[in-house]
Amino acid sequence: MTVSDQTSEQRLLTSRVARYIHFDRASRSYLQWQIERFLPYIGRRVLEVGCGVGSIIELLGEREFVCGIDIEEDVLEYSAARFPDRSRHQFLRLDFGSLTPEQAASLRNLRFDTIVSLNVLEHIEDDVAALRAMREILSDGGHAALLVPAHPALYGEYDKLDGHFRRYTRRSFEDALRRAGFTQYRLRYFNTLGAFGWWVTYKLLRRSIHGSGDFKLMNAAIPVLRPMERLISPPFGLSVTAIVTK
């Protein structure tokens, strides 16, 4: 099939996967920094909610079993091709915001000791229902490693275009966790410098897309920010992280 023979939908799917791949490659150092926050709490059997093209799964390294779920079939096909060993990797098309009891039970039977979900809950209208589903699926004593965008004041055109229902404060995220039935968690802000950059780029300048310069600047700042935020819990940040124990 030539390019001219492709339907507009096929071209859109191809470009969407390519866009995800480009974004994840450009932000790989940032993804590594994010996942470092959670690595001590990530066990052997992992469910990633919103796996995309598999970049976080790659960073998790060797695990007994990893299941990635997403709502977009094309990105799941790409991820499944990246990790073809079905005894260790499984990929499912599910809407985590509206799991059926049967779907939740099927996931619970896979005995996950860890759920990872980075920059996903803001895309789900009923985030408390999604958190309840995580609590139901997670094995007793297991951990959920969560990251969401911070500060409603930073909400702008980029958030709207990306399908964000909200940004969180630490207090609002804690409230959602409590309403979902979780009682053990540790929350902290993440990436102080990024909050300043986001305000300038997406609020002051009113941009609606990431540029290559944004990634280069953030990657250059990580070697300084990483040790600082390891020692001192930031008073604000671009994201809120949560390490949740069932």
WOVENVEN-V313551 format. One line per field, one symbol per residue. ss: DSSP state (a for helix, b for strand, c for the rest). phi: phi as a letter, one per 30 degrees, with the letter a starting at -180 (. if undefined). Layout:
BEGIN
ss: ???
phi: ???
END
This chain:
BEGIN
ss: ccaaaccaaaaaaaaaaaaaaaaaaacaaaaaaaaaccaaacccbbbbbcccccaaaaaaccccbbbbbbccaaaaaaaaaaccccccbbbbbccaaaccaaaaaaaacccccbbbbbccaaacccaaaaaaaaaaacccccbbbbbbbbcaaaccaaaaaccccccbcaaaaaaaaaaccccbbbbbbbcaaaaaaaaaaaaacccccccaaaaaaaaaaaaaaaaaaaacccccccbbbbbbbc
phi: .dedddddddddddddddddddddddcedddddddeecedcccccbcccidhcjddedddidbdabccbaccddddddddddbddddbbbbbcbcddbddedddddddddhdcbbcachbeddcecdddddddddddddeidbccbbbdciedddaddedddiddacccdddddddddddjdbcabcadbiddddddddddccddhdbbdcddddddddddeeddedddddbdddaadbccbcccd
END
